């Protein structure tokens, strides 16, 4: 599509007459700061050094537009359509993008600090190296989005959908991911220190070499997840599901695993010094070659009840399989079938 060169003042004048369709326009070095451009159609437009800060662009259409480096600080873009837009290096600081559609958009190194993206659609969006510190992404759809090396420190992503998202080497320190869907997500070498994953779905996620120290994983589902080499020092996994989870060579020192279901979890070579195991089965997990000097069995994880190992063999306390009860009979027992079925009651006359 051929672009149409246009001056900012001409666009504003036409907009005031009721015109909303500006498909394919090209704007260069224009300042729209504070303008009201609600529901404007700028599909396939090209912006070069354009200032749209504090602008009302609610419901605007920017699908396929090239807005690389555009300034949209504190602008209103709620319900806007930015599908497949090029937004590399764009400034969205403190912008309102709630319910916006950013699916398949390219936003490499874009800035979103303190922006609101609640309920936004970011399916398959490219956010590599993006700055999303303190961003609000409640119930946003980030399935299959690329967030590798993104900065998500202290971001709020409660109940967001991050299924199959790529968060390789991203920084999520202190973020709130309560109830998120991270099934089959890529979190290799991610910094998840002190992240709230309470009730999160992490089934099949790749968390190899991730830093989960101090993370809150209570009631999280990590079935089939791979955490080889991860740091879980001081993490709270109480009541988490660890069915078939790979925890080879992880550091679980002082972590809380009270009430977990770790059937078929593989902790080979893990460090588990001081882990809390109140109401956790002694069997089910693979604990070969683990490093452990003592464990905390007390109800409140206050070391009231502990167990100290006298050897390097973890199976002096744990079981390789579920205990079995065998009953040996010294003599045969005659069983009266009538007694098993109960004697029939006599009918009253």
C-alpha positions in Angstrom: 0.0 0.0 0.0 1.3 3.5 -0.9 1.7 5.8 2.0 0.1 9.2 2.0 2.2 12.1 3.3 0.3 14.3 5.7 0.8 17.1 8.1 -0.4 16.8 11.6 -2.5 20.0 11.5 -4.3 18.7 8.4 -5.1 15.4 10.2 -6.5 17.2 13.2 -8.6 19.6 11.1 -10.1 16.7 9.1 -10.7 14.7 12.3 -12.7 17.6 13.8 -15.0 17.5 10.7 -15.9 13.9 11.6 -13.4 12.0 9.4 -11.9 9.0 11.1 -10.3 7.1 8.2 -6.6 7.9 7.8 -5.4 4.5 6.5 -1.9 4.4 5.2 -0.9 8.0 6.1 2.7 9.0 6.8 3.5 11.4 9.6 7.0 12.7 10.4 8.2 14.9 13.3 4.6 15.8 14.4 3.4 16.7 17.9 -0.1 15.5 18.9 0.5 15.8 22.6 -2.9 16.0 24.5 -5.0 15.6 21.4 -8.3 13.7 21.3 -8.2 11.1 18.5 -10.6 8.5 19.8 -11.6 5.8 17.3 -9.3 7.1 14.6 -8.3 4.6 11.9 -4.5 4.7 11.3 -4.1 1.2 9.9 -0.9 0.7 8.0 0.3 4.2 8.9 3.9 5.2 9.2 5.1 7.4 12.1 8.5 8.9 12.3 9.5 10.8 15.4 5.9 11.5 16.4 4.8 12.6 19.9 1.4 11.1 20.9 1.9 11.4 24.7 -1.2 12.2 26.8 -3.3 11.5 23.7 -6.8 9.9 23.8 -6.6 7.0 21.3 -9.2 4.8 22.9 -10.6 2.4 20.3 -8.0 3.6 17.7 -6.9 1.2 14.9 -3.1 0.9 14.3 -3.1 -2.6 12.9 -0.1 -3.1 10.6 1.2 0.4 11.5 4.9 1.3 11.9 5.2 3.3 15.0 8.8 2.5 15.9 10.1 5.0 18.5 6.8 6.8 18.8 6.2 8.5 22.1 2.9 7.4 23.7 3.6 8.2 27.3 0.4 8.4 29.5 -1.8 8.0 26.4 -5.1 6.2 26.5 -5.1 3.2 24.1 -7.8 1.1 25.8 -9.6 -1.2 23.4 -7.2 0.0 20.6 -6.2 -2.4 17.8 -2.5 -2.7 17.3 -2.3 -6.2 15.8 0.9 -6.9 13.8 2.0 -3.3 14.4 5.8 -2.5 14.5 6.3 -0.9 17.9 10.1 -1.4 18.5 11.5 1.2 21.0 8.1 2.7 21.4 7.4 4.6 24.7 4.3 3.3 26.5 5.3 4.5 29.9 2.1 4.9 32.1 -0.1 4.3 29.1 -3.5 2.7 29.4 -3.6 -0.3 27.1 -6.4 -2.2 28.9 -8.4 -4.5 26.6 -6.1 -3.5 23.7 -5.3 -6.0 20.9 -1.5 -6.3 20.5 -1.4 -9.8 19.1 1.5 -10.5 16.8 2.9 -7.0 17.4 6.6 -6.5 17.4 7.7 -4.5 20.5 11.4 -5.2 20.9 12.9 -2.9 23.6 9.6 -1.1 24.0 9.1 0.7 27.4 5.9 -0.1 29.4 6.9 0.9 32.9 3.8 1.5 35.0 1.6 0.9 32.0 -1.8 -0.9 32.3 -2.4 -3.9 30.0 -5.1 -5.7 32.0 -7.2 -8.0 29.7 -4.9 -7.0 26.8 -4.4 -9.6 24.0 -0.7 -10.1 23.4 -0.9 -13.5 21.8 2.4 -14.3 19.9 3.6 -10.7 20.5 7.4 -10.1 20.4 8.5 -8.4 23.6 12.2 -9.4 23.7 14.2 -7.0 25.9 11.0 -5.0 26.6 10.9 -3.0 29.8 7.7 -4.1 31.7 8.8 -3.1 35.2 5.8 -2.4 37.5 3.4 -3.1 34.6 -0.2 -4.3 35.3 -1.1 -7.3 33.2 -4.0 -8.7 35.1 -5.8 -11.4 33.0 -3.8 -10.5 29.9 -3.3 -13.1 27.2 0.4 -13.6 26.6 0.1 -17.1 25.2 3.1 -17.9 22.9 4.5 -14.4 23.4 8.2 -13.9 23.3 9.4 -12.2 26.5 12.9 -13.5 26.4 15.3 -11.2 28.4 12.3 -8.9 29.2 12.3 -6.9 32.5 9.2 -7.8 34.4 10.3 -6.9 37.9 7.4 -6.3 40.3 4.9 -6.6 37.4 1.4 -7.8 38.3 0.2 -10.7 36.1 -2.5 -12.3 38.2 -4.6 -14.8 36.3 -2.7 -14.0 33.1 -2.4 -16.6 30.3 1.3 -17.3 29.5 0.9 -20.8 28.0 3.9 -21.7 25.9 5.3 -18.2 26.4 9.1 -17.7 26.1 10.6 -16.1 29.2 14.1 -17.3 28.7 16.5 -15.2 30.9 13.7 -12.8 31.8 13.8 -10.9 35.1 10.6 -11.5 37.1 12.0 -10.5 40.5 9.1 -9.8 43.0 6.4 -10.1 40.3 2.9 -11.3 41.2 1.9 -14.3 39.1 -0.8 -15.6 41.3 -3.0 -18.1 39.4 -1.2 -17.7 36.0 -1.2 -20.3 33.3 2.5 -21.0 32.5 1.9 -24.5 31.2 4.7 -25.5 28.8 6.3 -22.1 29.1 10.0 -21.6 28.6 11.6 -20.1 31.8 15.1 -21.3 31.4 17.6 -19.2 33.4 14.8 -16.8 34.4 15.2 -14.8 37.6 12.0 -15.7 39.5 13.4 -14.7 42.9 10.5 -13.9 45.4 7.9 -14.3 42.7 4.4 -15.1 43.8 3.4 -18.3 41.9 0.6 -19.2 44.3 -1.9 -21.5 42.6 -0.1 -21.2 39.2 -0.2 -23.8 36.5 3.4 -24.7 35.6 2.7 -28.1 34.1 5.4 -29.1 31.7 7.3 -25.8 32.1 11.0 -25.6 31.5 12.7 -24.0 34.6 16.2 -25.3 34.1 18.7 -23.2 36.0 16.0 -20.7 37.0 16.4 -18.7 40.2 13.3 -19.4 42.4 14.9 -18.5 45.7 12.2 -17.3 48.1 9.4 -17.9 45.6 5.9 -18.6 46.7 4.8 -21.8 45.0 2.0 -22.8 47.4 -0.7 -24.9 45.7 1.1 -24.5 42.3 1.0 -27.4 39.8 4.5 -28.3 38.6 3.5 -31.7 37.2 6.0 -32.7 34.5 8.0 -29.5 34.9 11.8 -29.6 34.5 13.7 -27.6 37.1 17.2 -29.2 36.8 19.8 -27.1 38.4 17.3 -24.5 39.7 17.8 -22.6 42.9 14.8 -23.1 45.2 16.5 -22.0 48.4 13.8 -20.9 50.9 11.0 -21.3 48.4 7.5 -22.2 49.7 6.1 -25.2 47.8 3.7 -26.3 50.5 0.7 -28.3 49.1 2.2 -28.0 45.6 1.8 -30.8 43.0 5.1 -32.3 41.9 3.9 -35.3 40.0 6.8 -36.5 37.8 8.6 -33.2 38.3 12.4 -33.2 37.4 14.3 -31.6 40.3 17.8 -33.1 39.5 20.6 -31.2 41.2 18.3 -28.4 42.5 19.0 -26.5 45.7 16.0 -26.9 48.0 17.8 -25.8 51.2 15.3 -24.5 53.8 12.4 -24.9 51.3 8.9 -25.8 52.5 7.6 -29.0 50.9 4.9 -29.7 53.5 2.0 -31.5 52.1 3.3 -31.8 48.6 2.5 -34.7 46.3 5.9 -35.7 44.9 5.0 -39.0 43.4 7.7 -39.9 40.8 9.5 -36.6 41.3 13.2 -37.0 40.6 15.4 -35.2 43.1 18.6 -37.1 42.3 21.6 -35.1 43.5 19.5 -32.4 45.0 20.5 -30.4 48.1 17.6 -30.6 50.7 19.2 -29.5 53.9 16.6 -28.1 56.3 13.5 -28.7 54.1 10.1 -28.7 55.8 8.2 -31.9 55.3 5.2 -31.8 57.6 2.5 -34.2 56.4 4.6 -35.1 53.3 4.9 -38.8 52.4 8.3 -40.4 53.0 7.9 -42.3 49.8 7.2 -41.6 46.2 10.1 -39.4 45.2 13.5 -40.4 43.8 16.1 -39.2 46.3 19.3 -40.9 45.2 22.5 -39.1 46.1 20.7 -36.2 47.7 22.7 -34.0 50.2 20.8 -33.7 53.5 22.0 -33.4 57.1 18.6 -32.6 58.7 14.9 -32.0 57.9 12.1 -30.1 59.7 9.0 -32.2 60.4 7.2 -29.7 62.7 3.8 -28.3 61.9 4.8 -24.7 61.9 8.2 -25.1 60.4 9.8 -23.9 63.6 12.2 -26.8 64.1 10.2 -28.2 67.1 10.4 -31.6 65.5 13.5 -32.4 63.4 15.3 -35.4 62.0 19.1 -35.5 61.8 20.7 -38.0 59.5 23.4 -40.3 60.9 24.7 -41.2 57.4 24.8 -40.0 53.8 22.0 -42.4 53.0 18.6 -40.5 52.6 16.8 -43.8 52.8 17.5 -44.2 56.5 14.4 -41.9 56.8 12.7 -42.0 53.4 11.3 -45.1 51.6 12.1 -46.1 48.0 8.5 -47.3 47.6 5.3 -47.2 49.6 5.4 -49.4 52.7 3.6 -52.7 52.4 1.7 -54.6 55.1 2.0 -58.4 55.1 -0.3 -60.6 57.1 1.0 -64.1 58.0 -1.5 -66.7 59.1 -0.3 -69.4 61.5 -3.3 -71.7 60.8 -6.0 -71.9 58.3 -9.2 -70.1 59.1 -12.6 -71.7 58.4 -14.9 -69.2 57.1 -18.6 -69.7 57.4 -20.3 -68.2 54.3 -23.4 -67.6 56.3 -21.6 -65.5 58.8 -20.1 -63.3 56.1 -23.5 -62.7 54.5 -25.2 -62.3 57.9 -27.7 -64.7 59.3 -31.1 -64.3 57.9 -33.6 -62.7 60.3 -36.6 -64.8 61.3 -39.8 -63.4 60.2 -42.2 -62.4 62.9 -45.3 -64.3 63.1 
